[in-house]
């Protein structure tokens, strides 16, 4: 990921040094497990473990320039750093294949990165919960197709985003279970030339905090990584939907919400008056990257036979970058939500902009309840609404002038915006915010 959108925590997790340390940990665990089967001394194991403080990605890369094989370069670096350790010299990497290290390490990295993302997501969920509660009774106009529809609550808007955020959290939690899977089962996954058996594999992976791939090839199945990237893309879609709502409601003609605008900030290089929703626009752009990464993950699922390496170059880019983007986006979203400006006057002005025209369905339902045929009732309300709009009168005034056309049992009382929030207590309760 370019530096602009990097997360320090994610960068640490996916650093070359951290990856090599995980490789070293796996090799150390295997050597300990094999110590009862082969002449491997405690001193040998200790020398191997002590290398963690000396891990050098640059040294391994120099060797890789010769071997043109990352894991061979890593093993040669270990051998060079552990003279006089025959157990390491003879039994390091016994029965393993490169992907045993690489896929198990990637699983651990993804697991830790997901925990970082989930922690930041939890912060956003908490802020949305506060906004949903704070603005629960604030009437605002709901829009469909960009056109005024019916009155709703600003808090209820936030409640909808809160529910979607919680769903995204559940999906990502499930992704942790699916991706936290490694393998130590050898070249084609069947333990044919392995120094351990399935039971011992499970034991070693458990020490790493991983599950096992039950029927592996040379690699862990790539549907797991595709699901991970897809769920990060869904997270991005949620962030984008929320950011897009803020962008629309910050438009000059609407002006109901606004991003935080800090002292010294410039909205434009040429127009000093501008306050553009650049943070939300940035989030909408980054969401496109997450969707593209998800597509790459799906492309990686189909490998030749027990494995080819076509997935590797893609994953080295898209998996770390997806986590960088997701974590950055969540941090920026929290910044927006915590500093979000609600312009009450504009919210109220927009509710009143069309008068009571947005009450048309409520009046229609009352005529239907009184027994008027639907087509006739709809025509009456529509005609009154269009006249009210053209004449600058309220819908209620126009309807009152047509009272002779109503059924005698019709009771059309004058409505107010607050009447449209009567079910909010029940809606909040079923969302867990009673």
C-alpha positions as CSV (number, residue, x, y, z in Angstrom):
1,X,0.0,0.0,0.0
2,X,1.3,3.5,-0.7
3,X,2.4,5.3,2.4
4,X,-0.6,7.7,2.3
5,X,-3.0,4.9,3.2
6,X,-0.8,2.7,5.3
7,X,-1.7,1.6,8.8
8,X,1.3,1.2,11.1
9,X,-0.3,-1.8,12.9
10,X,-1.0,-3.5,9.6
11,X,2.4,-2.7,8.2
12,X,4.0,-4.3,11.2
13,X,1.9,-7.5,10.9
14,X,2.7,-7.9,7.2
15,X,6.4,-6.8,7.4
16,X,9.0,-9.2,6.0
17,X,10.6,-9.4,9.4
18,X,7.4,-10.5,11.1
19,X,6.8,-13.0,8.4
20,X,10.3,-14.5,8.9
21,X,9.8,-14.6,12.6
22,X,6.6,-16.7,12.1
23,X,8.5,-19.0,9.8
24,X,11.2,-19.4,12.5
25,X,8.5,-20.1,15.2
26,X,7.0,-22.8,13.0
27,X,10.4,-24.4,12.4
28,X,11.2,-24.3,16.1
29,X,7.9,-26.0,17.1
30,X,8.5,-28.7,14.5
31,X,12.1,-29.3,15.8
32,X,10.8,-29.5,19.3
33,X,8.2,-32.0,18.3
34,X,10.8,-34.2,16.4
35,X,13.3,-34.1,19.3
36,X,12.0,-37.4,20.6
37,X,12.3,-39.0,17.2
38,X,15.7,-37.7,16.0
39,X,19.0,-36.7,17.5
40,X,18.0,-33.0,18.2
41,X,19.4,-31.5,21.3
42,X,18.0,-28.8,23.5
43,X,21.0,-26.7,22.6
44,X,20.1,-27.1,18.9
45,X,16.5,-25.9,19.6
46,X,17.7,-23.0,21.8
47,X,20.1,-21.8,19.0
48,X,17.2,-21.8,16.6
49,X,14.9,-19.9,18.8
50,X,17.6,-17.3,19.7
51,X,17.6,-16.4,16.0
52,X,14.4,-14.4,16.4
53,X,16.3,-11.4,17.7
54,X,18.6,-11.6,14.7
55,X,16.0,-12.0,11.9
56,X,17.1,-10.0,8.9
57,X,14.9,-9.7,5.9
58,X,17.7,-8.0,4.0
59,X,20.0,-10.9,4.6
60,X,17.4,-13.4,3.4
61,X,16.7,-11.2,0.3
62,X,20.4,-11.3,-0.6
63,X,20.4,-15.0,-0.5
64,X,17.1,-15.2,-2.5
65,X,18.8,-13.2,-5.3
66,X,21.0,-16.3,-5.7
67,X,18.6,-19.1,-4.9
68,X,15.5,-17.5,-6.5
69,X,13.5,-19.3,-3.9
70,X,12.4,-17.5,-0.7
71,X,12.2,-20.4,1.6
72,X,15.5,-22.0,0.5
73,X,17.1,-18.6,1.2
74,X,15.5,-18.4,4.6
75,X,16.8,-21.9,5.5
76,X,20.3,-21.1,4.2
77,X,20.3,-18.0,6.4
78,X,19.4,-20.2,9.5
79,X,22.1,-22.7,8.7
80,X,24.7,-19.9,8.3
81,X,23.6,-18.5,11.7
82,X,23.6,-21.8,13.6
83,X,27.0,-23.5,13.2
84,X,27.7,-26.4,15.5
85,X,24.0,-27.3,15.7
86,X,23.7,-30.7,13.9
87,X,20.0,-31.0,14.9
88,X,19.3,-27.8,12.9
89,X,21.6,-28.7,10.1
90,X,20.1,-32.2,9.5
91,X,16.5,-31.9,10.6
92,X,15.3,-28.3,10.0
93,X,12.3,-28.2,7.7
94,X,12.1,-32.0,7.7
95,X,9.1,-33.2,5.8
96,X,7.8,-29.7,5.2
97,X,7.1,-27.9,1.9
98,X,7.4,-24.1,1.4
99,X,3.7,-23.6,1.6
100,X,3.5,-25.2,5.0
101,X,5.5,-22.2,6.3
102,X,4.0,-19.6,4.0
103,X,0.3,-20.5,4.3
104,X,0.5,-21.0,8.0
105,X,2.3,-17.7,8.4
106,X,-0.3,-15.9,6.2
107,X,-3.1,-17.4,8.3
108,X,-1.5,-16.0,11.5
109,X,-1.0,-12.6,9.8
110,X,-4.6,-12.4,8.6
111,X,-5.9,-13.5,12.0
112,X,-4.0,-10.7,13.8
113,X,-4.9,-8.1,11.1
114,X,-8.6,-9.0,11.4
115,X,-8.4,-8.4,15.2
116,X,-7.0,-4.9,14.5
117,X,-9.7,-4.2,12.0
118,X,-12.4,-5.5,14.3
119,X,-11.2,-3.3,17.1
120,X,-11.5,-0.2,15.0
121,X,-14.9,-1.3,13.7
122,X,-16.1,-1.7,17.3
123,X,-15.1,2.0,17.9
124,X,-17.2,3.0,14.9
125,X,-20.2,0.9,16.0
126,X,-20.0,2.6,19.4
127,X,-20.1,6.1,17.8
128,X,-23.0,5.1,15.6
129,X,-24.9,3.9,18.6
130,X,-24.4,7.2,20.3
131,X,-25.6,9.1,17.2
132,X,-28.6,6.9,16.8
133,X,-29.6,7.6,20.4
134,X,-28.8,11.3,20.3
135,X,-30.8,12.1,17.2
136,X,-33.6,9.6,17.7
137,X,-36.4,12.2,17.9
138,X,-34.9,14.6,15.3
139,X,-37.4,14.6,12.4
140,X,-35.9,14.8,9.0
141,X,-37.1,14.2,5.5
142,X,-36.6,10.7,4.0
143,X,-35.7,10.6,0.3
144,X,-36.3,8.0,-2.4
145,X,-34.8,8.4,-5.8
146,X,-33.3,11.7,-4.4
147,X,-36.9,13.1,-4.0
148,X,-38.6,14.0,-0.8
149,X,-40.6,10.9,0.4
150,X,-41.8,10.8,4.0
151,X,-40.7,12.1,7.3
152,X,-38.3,9.9,9.3
153,X,-35.8,10.4,12.1
154,X,-32.1,11.3,11.7
155,X,-31.4,8.9,14.5
156,X,-33.2,6.1,12.6
157,X,-30.9,6.7,9.7
158,X,-27.9,6.2,12.0
159,X,-29.6,3.1,13.4
160,X,-29.8,1.5,10.0
161,X,-26.1,2.1,9.5
162,X,-25.4,0.7,13.0
163,X,-27.2,-2.5,12.1
164,X,-25.3,-2.9,8.9
165,X,-22.0,-2.3,10.8
166,X,-22.9,-5.0,13.3
167,X,-23.7,-7.4,10.4
168,X,-20.3,-6.6,8.9
169,X,-18.7,-7.3,12.2
170,X,-20.3,-10.8,12.4
171,X,-19.1,-11.6,8.9
172,X,-15.6,-10.6,9.7
173,X,-15.7,-12.6,13.0
174,X,-16.6,-15.7,10.9
175,X,-13.8,-14.8,8.5
176,X,-11.4,-15.1,11.4
177,X,-12.5,-18.8,11.9
178,X,-12.2,-19.5,8.2
179,X,-8.8,-17.9,7.6
180,X,-7.1,-19.0,10.8
181,X,-6.1,-22.4,9.2
182,X,-2.7,-23.7,8.5
183,X,-1.0,-26.8,7.2
184,X,2.1,-28.9,7.9
185,X,1.1,-31.8,5.7
186,X,3.8,-31.7,3.1
187,X,4.2,-31.5,-0.6
188,X,0.7,-32.6,-1.7
189,X,-1.1,-32.4,1.6
190,X,-1.3,-36.2,2.4
191,X,1.7,-36.5,4.8
192,X,3.3,-39.0,2.4
193,X,6.9,-37.8,3.1
194,X,6.1,-35.9,6.3
195,X,7.9,-36.3,9.6
196,X,4.7,-36.0,11.5
197,X,1.1,-37.4,11.2
198,X,-2.2,-35.6,11.1
199,X,-2.6,-35.7,14.9
200,X,0.8,-34.1,15.5
201,X,0.0,-31.5,12.8
202,X,-3.2,-30.5,14.7
203,X,-1.2,-30.3,17.9
204,X,1.5,-28.0,16.4
205,X,-1.0,-25.8,14.6
206,X,-3.0,-25.5,17.9
207,X,0.1,-24.1,19.6
208,X,0.2,-21.4,16.9
209,X,-3.5,-20.6,17.5
210,X,-4.5,-22.1,14.2
211,X,-6.8,-24.8,13.0
212,X,-5.9,-27.3,10.2
213,X,-6.9,-27.7,6.6
214,X,-8.6,-31.1,6.7
215,X,-7.9,-32.1,3.1
216,X,-5.1,-29.9,1.9
217,X,-3.2,-29.9,-1.4
218,X,0.2,-28.3,-1.4
219,X,-1.6,-25.2,-0.1
220,X,-4.5,-24.2,2.1
221,X,-7.6,-23.9,-0.1
222,X,-8.0,-20.4,-1.6
223,X,-11.7,-20.1,-1.1
224,X,-10.8,-19.1,2.5
225,X,-8.8,-16.1,1.3
226,X,-11.5,-15.2,-1.3
227,X,-14.1,-15.1,1.5
228,X,-11.9,-12.9,3.6
229,X,-11.4,-10.4,0.8
230,X,-15.1,-10.5,0.0
231,X,-16.0,-9.7,3.6
232,X,-13.5,-6.9,3.7
233,X,-15.2,-5.6,0.4
234,X,-18.6,-5.8,2.1
235,X,-17.1,-3.8,5.0
236,X,-16.0,-1.2,2.4
237,X,-19.4,-1.2,0.9
238,X,-21.0,-0.3,4.2
239,X,-18.5,2.5,4.8
240,X,-19.1,3.8,1.3
241,X,-22.9,3.8,1.8
242,X,-22.5,5.8,5.0
243,X,-20.0,8.2,3.4
244,X,-22.2,8.7,0.4
245,X,-25.1,9.6,2.6
246,X,-23.0,12.3,4.3
247,X,-21.8,13.6,0.9
248,X,-25.4,13.9,-0.3
249,X,-26.6,15.6,2.9
250,X,-23.7,18.1,2.8
251,X,-24.6,19.4,-0.7
252,X,-25.2,23.1,-0.6
253,X,-28.9,22.8,-1.5
254,X,-29.4,20.3,1.3
255,X,-26.9,21.3,4.0
256,X,-28.2,18.9,6.8
257,X,-24.8,17.3,7.7
258,X,-21.2,18.3,7.3
259,X,-17.9,16.7,7.8
260,X,-15.6,18.2,10.5
261,X,-13.6,21.1,9.0
262,X,-10.5,21.9,11.0
263,X,-8.9,25.2,11.7
264,X,-6.5,26.0,8.9
265,X,-8.1,23.5,6.5
266,X,-8.6,24.6,2.9
267,X,-11.5,23.4,0.8
268,X,-10.2,24.5,-2.6
269,X,-6.9,25.8,-4.0
270,X,-8.9,28.4,-6.0
271,X,-12.2,29.0,-4.1
272,X,-11.7,30.1,-0.5
273,X,-15.4,29.6,0.4
274,X,-15.4,25.8,-0.3
275,X,-16.0,23.1,2.3
276,X,-15.9,19.9,0.3
277,X,-16.8,16.5,1.8
278,X,-13.3,15.2,0.8
279,X,-13.0,12.7,3.7
280,X,-16.2,10.9,2.6
281,X,-15.2,11.1,-1.0
282,X,-11.9,9.5,-0.2
283,X,-13.7,6.6,1.5
284,X,-15.9,6.0,-1.5
285,X,-12.8,5.8,-3.7
286,X,-11.0,3.3,-1.4
287,X,-14.1,1.1,-1.3
288,X,-13.6,0.5,-5.0
289,X,-10.1,-0.9,-4.2
290,X,-11.6,-3.3,-1.7
291,X,-14.0,-4.6,-4.3
292,X,-11.2,-5.0,-6.8
293,X,-9.2,-7.0,-4.3
294,X,-12.1,-9.3,-3.7
295,X,-12.2,-10.0,-7.4
296,X,-8.6,-10.9,-7.4
297,X,-9.2,-13.3,-4.5
298,X,-11.9,-15.1,-6.5
299,X,-9.4,-15.4,-9.4
300,X,-6.9,-17.1,-7.1
301,X,-9.2,-20.0,-6.2
302,X,-8.6,-22.1,-9.3
303,X,-5.0,-23.5,-9.2
304,X,-3.5,-26.3,-11.2
305,X,-3.9,-29.7,-9.7
306,X,-2.3,-29.7,-6.2
307,X,-1.0,-26.2,-6.7
308,X,0.7,-23.6,-8.9
309,X,2.2,-20.3,-7.9
310,X,0.0,-17.9,-9.8
311,X,-1.9,-16.9,-6.7
312,X,1.3,-15.9,-4.8
313,X,2.1,-12.6,-6.5
314,X,-1.5,-11.5,-6.3
315,X,-1.8,-12.2,-2.6
316,X,1.4,-10.5,-1.7
317,X,-0.2,-7.3,-2.9
318,X,-4.0,-7.6,-2.4
319,X,-4.2,-9.1,1.1
320,X,-1.9,-6.6,2.9
321,X,-3.4,-3.8,0.9
322,X,-6.9,-4.8,1.7
323,X,-6.2,-4.7,5.4
324,X,-4.4,-1.4,5.0
325,X,-7.4,0.1,3.2
326,X,-10.0,-1.3,5.6
327,X,-8.1,-0.1,8.7
328,X,-7.4,3.3,7.2
329,X,-11.1,3.6,6.1
330,X,-12.4,2.8,9.6
331,X,-10.1,5.3,11.2
332,X,-11.2,8.0,8.8
333,X,-14.8,7.1,9.2
334,X,-14.6,7.4,13.0
335,X,-12.9,10.8,12.5
336,X,-15.9,11.9,10.4
337,X,-18.6,10.5,12.8
338,X,-17.0,11.9,15.9
339,X,-16.8,15.4,14.4
340,X,-20.0,15.2,12.3
341,X,-21.9,18.5,12.3
342,X,-25.8,18.4,12.3
343,X,-27.3,21.6,11.0
344,X,-30.7,21.5,12.8
345,X,-32.1,24.6,11.1
346,X,-31.5,23.1,7.6
347,X,-32.9,19.7,8.7
348,X,-36.1,21.4,9.9
349,X,-36.2,23.7,6.8
350,X,-36.1,20.7,4.5
351,X,-38.8,18.9,6.5
352,X,-41.0,22.0,5.9
353,X,-39.8,22.6,2.3
354,X,-42.8,20.8,0.7
355,X,-45.1,21.5,3.6
356,X,-47.3,18.5,4.3
357,X,-47.0,17.0,0.8
358,X,-44.9,14.3,2.2
359,X,-47.9,13.2,4.3
360,X,-49.8,12.1,1.2
361,X,-49.6,8.4,1.9
362,X,-50.9,8.9,5.4
363,X,-54.0,10.7,4.1
364,X,-54.4,8.1,1.4
365,X,-54.5,5.4,4.0
366,X,-57.3,7.2,5.9
367,X,-59.5,7.4,2.8
368,X,-58.9,3.7,2.1
369,X,-59.8,2.9,5.7
370,X,-63.1,4.8,5.2
371,X,-64.0,2.5,2.3
372,X,-63.1,4.7,-0.8
373,X,-61.8,2.6,-3.7
374,X,-58.1,2.8,-4.0
375,X,-57.9,4.3,-7.5
376,X,-60.4,7.0,-6.6
377,X,-58.7,7.7,-3.3
378,X,-55.3,7.9,-5.0
379,X,-56.6,10.3,-7.6
380,X,-58.1,12.6,-5.0
381,X,-54.9,12.8,-3.0
382,X,-52.7,13.2,-6.1
383,X,-54.9,16.0,-7.5
384,X,-54.9,17.8,-4.2
385,X,-51.1,17.4,-3.9
386,X,-50.4,18.8,-7.3
387,X,-52.8,21.7,-6.7
388,X,-51.2,22.5,-3.4
389,X,-47.8,22.5,-4.9
390,X,-48.9,24.8,-7.8
391,X,-50.8,27.2,-5.6
392,X,-48.5,27.4,-2.6
393,X,-51.1,25.9,-0.3
394,X,-50.8,23.0,2.1
395,X,-52.1,19.5,1.2
396,X,-54.4,19.7,4.2
397,X,-56.0,22.9,2.9
398,X,-56.6,21.3,-0.6
399,X,-58.1,18.2,1.0
400,X,-60.3,20.2,3.2
401,X,-61.7,22.0,0.2
402,X,-62.6,18.5,-1.3
403,X,-64.3,17.3,1.8
404,X,-67.6,16.7,-0.1
405,X,-65.9,13.9,-2.1
406,X,-64.8,12.0,1.0
407,X,-66.8,9.1,2.5
408,X,-68.9,10.3,5.4
409,X,-66.9,8.0,7.7
410,X,-63.5,9.5,6.7
411,X,-61.7,11.3,9.4
412,X,-58.8,13.3,8.0
413,X,-57.1,15.1,10.9
414,X,-54.3,17.5,10.3
415,X,-50.9,15.7,10.7
416,X,-47.6,16.9,11.9
417,X,-44.0,15.5,11.3
418,X,-43.8,13.9,14.8
419,X,-46.8,11.7,13.9
420,X,-44.5,9.7,11.6
421,X,-42.2,8.6,14.4
422,X,-44.7,6.7,16.5
423,X,-43.1,3.3,15.9
424,X,-39.6,4.4,16.8
425,X,-39.6,2.9,20.3
426,X,-40.5,-0.5,18.8
427,X,-37.9,-0.2,16.1
428,X,-35.2,0.8,18.5
429,X,-36.2,-2.0,20.8
430,X,-35.9,-4.7,18.1
431,X,-32.5,-3.3,17.2
432,X,-31.4,-3.6,20.9
433,X,-31.5,0.1,21.6
434,X,-34.6,0.4,23.7
